[in-house]
Amino acid sequence: MRHDEVTKLAALEDRHWWYAERRSLVSKQLKRLGPPKPGDQALDIGSAAGGNSAVLARHGWSVTAADLSTTAVTLAASRGIRVVNSDITRLPVKTESLGLVTAFDVLEHVPDDKSAIGEIYRVLRRGATTLITVPASMSLWSQHDVAVGHVRRYSRAELISLVAGSGLRIADVFSWNVLLRPIAAWRRRQSTGSDLDRPAAVVNAGLRAIVAAERVLPVGRMPGVSLVLRAHKA
């Protein structure tokens, strides 16, 4: 992601509806996993300014953030997060040493996503988990994707094939941001660049309330703007 987009993300993520609700999603998945085992380490790949790394830490994980962007590394470090400058296809981590690896909206930036998922497999210990999110559906491709450095968007079948092909066992795949997909599709058709912005407070609250409804509504098998995957190393 470009320097200006990383900086913009860092300024927005604490309050912006999309990032706030994604943190809620991450928290729910971590509760499902239960507390980490003594000594378990987590790696948050593509951590940007470290918003999700902080969620992992609040759930008891000893977490290291990792990002290819030096801007992101500087921002995360300024927030007191342990962080390394790293390429996802060459992680500076010992084989089978981690209890959890997260990659939230990362794989779509990586030309060789097969090598990336292979690295995730390599560093996970037996029985450990990875949580992954990606943007869904090439039908939603727009100038926003170009501006933020996406290489692709994924269908459910493509994501499953990629992850299963690494040897990881998939526990669940579901859609997120389903209710707002029609609005997202309309907006992306009008897009001339990144749609990262600071909406008015009332709009921000309204959009967050709509996405928050997905915490209880059974919409995860319907098409959404994003896909969420949980998998384990056997």
For each residue, the residues with C-beta under 8 A, 3 or more apart:
1: 5 6 9 48 69 72 109 148 149
2: 5 6 147 148 149
3: 6 7 69 71
4: 7 8
5: 1 2 8 9 147 148 149 194 196
6: 1 2 3 9 10 48 49 69 71 72 75
7: 3 4 10 11 71 75
8: 4 5 11 12 194 196
9: 1 5 6 12 13 19 48 49 196
10: 6 7 13 48 49 72 75
11: 7 8 198
12: 8 9 15 16 19 196 197 198
13: 9 10 16 19 48 49 51
14: 19 20 51
15: 12 20 204
16: 12 13 19 20 198 199 204
17: 20 21 199 204 205 207 208 211
18: 21 22 177 207 211
19: 9 12 13 14 16 22 23 51
20: 14 15 16 17 23 24 208
21: 17 18 24 25 208 211 212
22: 18 19 25 26 52 104 133 176
23: 19 20 26 27 51 52 55
24: 20 21 27 28 212 215
25: 21 22 28 29 133 176 228
26: 22 23 29 30 52 55 56 102 104 131
27: 23 24 30 31 55 58 59
28: 24 25 31 32 215
29: 25 26 32 33 131 228 230
30: 26 27 33 55 56 59 61 131
31: 27 28 34 59
32: 28 29 230
33: 29 30 100 129
34: 31
35: 59 60
36: 40 42 59 60 61 62 99 100
37: 40 99
38:
39:
40: 36 37 61 62 98 99 100 128
41: 61 62 63 64 97 98 99 100
42: 36 56 61 62 63 64 98 99 100 101 102
43: 63 64 65 66 91 93 98 100 101 102 123
44: 47 50 52 53 56 63 64 65 66 102 104
45: 66 67 86 88 91 101 102 103 106 120
46: 66 67 68 88 103 104 105 106 109
47: 44 50 52 53 65 66 67 72 76 81 83
48: 1 6 9 10 13 51 67 69 72 75 76
49: 6 9 10 13 72 75 76 79
50: 44 47 53 54 65 75 76 79 81 83
51: 13 14 19 23 48 54 55
52: 22 23 26 44 47 55 56 102 104
53: 44 47 50 56 57 63 65 76 81 83
54: 50 51 57 58 79 81
55: 23 26 27 30 51 52 58 59
56: 26 30 42 44 52 53 59 61 63 100 102
57: 53 54 60 61 62 63 81
58: 27 54 55
59: 27 30 31 35 36 55 56
60: 35 36 57
61: 30 36 40 41 42 56 57 99 100
62: 36 40 41 42 57
63: 41 42 43 44 53 56 57 81 82
64: 41 42 43 44 82 83 84
65: 43 44 47 50 53 76 81 82 83 84
66: 43 44 45 46 47 83 84 85 86 88 91
67: 45 46 47 48 72 73 76 83 85 86
68: 46 72 85 86 87 88
69: 1 3 6 48 72 73
70: 73 74 85
71: 3 6 7 74 75
72: 1 6 10 47 48 49 67 68 69 75 76
73: 67 69 70 76 77 83 84 85
74: 70 71 77 78
75: 6 7 10 48 49 50 71 72 78 79
76: 47 48 49 50 53 65 67 72 73 79 81 83
77: 73 74 80 81 83
78: 74 75
79: 49 50 54 75 76
80: 77
81: 47 50 53 54 57 63 65 76 77
82: 63 64 65
83: 47 50 53 64 65 66 67 73 76 77
84: 64 65 66 73 92
85: 66 67 68 70 73
86: 45 66 67 68 90 91 92
87: 68 90 91
88: 45 46 66 68 91 103 106 110 116 119 120
89: 110 112 115 116 119
90: 86 87 119
91: 43 45 66 86 87 88 119 122 123
92: 84 86
93: 43 97 98 123
94: 97 123
95: 122 123
96: 122 123 124 125 126
97: 41 93 94 123 125
98: 40 41 42 43 93 101 123 124 125 128
99: 36 37 40 41 42 61 124 125 128 129
100: 33 36 40 41 42 43 56 61 128 129 130 131
101: 42 43 45 98 120 123 124 128 129 130 131
102: 26 42 43 44 45 52 56 130 131 132
103: 45 46 88 106 107 116 120 130 131 132 133
104: 22 26 44 46 52 131 132 133
105: 46 108 133 134 135 226
106: 45 46 88 103 109 110 116 132 134
107: 103 110 113 116 117 132 134 154 162
108: 105 113 134 135 145 150 151 152 153 154
109: 1 46 106 149 150 151
110: 88 89 106 107 113 115 116 151
111: 151
112: 89 115 116
113: 107 108 110 116 117 151 152 162
114: 117 118 162 165 166
115: 89 110 112 118 119
116: 88 89 103 106 107 110 112 113 119 120
117: 107 113 114 120 121 162 163 165 166 168
118: 114 115 121 122 166
119: 88 89 90 91 115 116 122 123
120: 45 88 101 103 116 117 123 124 130 166 168
121: 117 118 124 166 167 168 233
122: 91 95 96 118 119
123: 43 91 93 94 95 96 97 98 101 119 120
124: 96 98 99 101 120 121 128 129 130 168 233
125: 96 97 98 99 128 233
126: 96 233 234
127: 232 233 234
128: 40 98 99 100 101 124 125 232 233
129: 33 99 100 101 124 171 230 231 232 233
130: 100 101 102 103 120 124 168 229 230 231 232 233
131: 26 29 30 100 101 102 103 104 228 229 230
132: 102 103 104 106 107 159 163 228 229 230 231
133: 22 25 103 104 105 176 226 227 228 229
134: 105 106 107 108 153 154 159 226 227 229
135: 105 108 140 145 150 153 154 225 226 227
136: 140 153 154 155 156 175 223 224 225 226 227
137: 140 153 154 155 223 225
138: 141 152 153 155
139: 185
140: 135 136 137 153 181 184 185 188 225
141: 138 145 150 153 188
142: 145 146 188 189 191
143: 146 147 191 192 193
144: 147 148 188 191 193 194 195
145: 108 135 141 142 148 150 153
146: 142 143 149 150 193
147: 2 5 143 144 193 194
148: 1 2 5 144 145 194 196
149: 1 2 5 109 146
150: 108 109 135 141 145 146 153
151: 108 109 110 111 113
152: 108 113 138
153: 108 134 135 136 137 138 140 141 145 150
154: 107 108 134 135 136 137 158 159 162 227
155: 136 137 138 158 159
156: 136 159 160 173 175 227
157: 160 161
158: 154 155 161 162
159: 132 134 154 155 156 162 163 173 227 229
160: 156 157 163 164 170 173 229
161: 157 158 164 165
162: 107 113 114 117 154 158 159 165 166
163: 117 132 159 160 166 168 170 229 231
164: 160 161 167 168 169 170
165: 114 117 161 162
166: 114 117 118 120 121 162 163
167: 121 164 233 234
168: 117 120 121 124 130 163 164 231 232 233
169: 164 231 232 233 234
170: 160 163 164 173 229 230 231
171: 129 230 231 232
172: 228 229 230
173: 156 159 160 170 227 228 229 230
174: 220 221 227 228
175: 136 156 178 219 220 221 222 223 224 225 226 227 228
176: 22 25 133 211 214 220 224 225 226 227 228
177: 18 180 181 184 211 214 224 225 226
178: 175 181 214 219 220 222 223 224 225
179: 210 211 213 214 217 219
180: 177 183 184 207 210 211 225
181: 140 177 178 184 185 223 224 225
182: 185 186
183: 180 186 187
184: 140 177 180 181 187 188 225
185: 139 140 181 182 188 189
186: 182 183 189 190
187: 183 184 190 191 195
188: 140 141 142 144 184 185 191 195
189: 142 185 186
190: 186 187
191: 142 143 144 187 188 195
192: 143
193: 143 144 146 147
194: 5 8 144 147 148
195: 144 187 188 191
196: 5 8 9 12 148
197: 12
198: 11 12 16 204
199: 16 17 203 204 207
200: 203 204
201: 204 205
202: 205 206
203: 199 200 206 207
204: 15 16 17 198 199 200 201 207 208
205: 17 201 202 208 209
206: 202 203 209 210
207: 17 18 180 199 203 204 210 211
208: 17 20 21 204 205 211 212
209: 205 206 212 213
210: 179 180 206 207 213
211: 17 18 21 176 177 179 180 207 208 214
212: 21 24 208 209 215
213: 179 209 210 216 217
214: 176 177 178 179 211 217 219 220
215: 24 28 212
216: 213
217: 179 213 214
218: 221
219: 175 178 179 214 222 224
220: 174 175 176 178 214 224
221: 174 175 218
222: 175 178 219
223: 136 137 175 178 181
224: 136 175 176 177 178 181 219 220 227
225: 135 136 137 140 175 176 177 178 180 181 184
226: 105 133 134 135 136 175 176 177
227: 133 134 135 136 154 156 159 173 174 175 176 224
228: 25 29 131 132 133 172 173 174 175 176
229: 130 131 132 133 134 159 160 163 170 172 173
230: 29 32 129 130 131 132 170 171 172 173
231: 129 130 132 163 168 169 170 171
232: 127 128 129 130 168 169 171
233: 121 124 125 126 127 128 129 130 167 168 169
234: 126 127 167 169
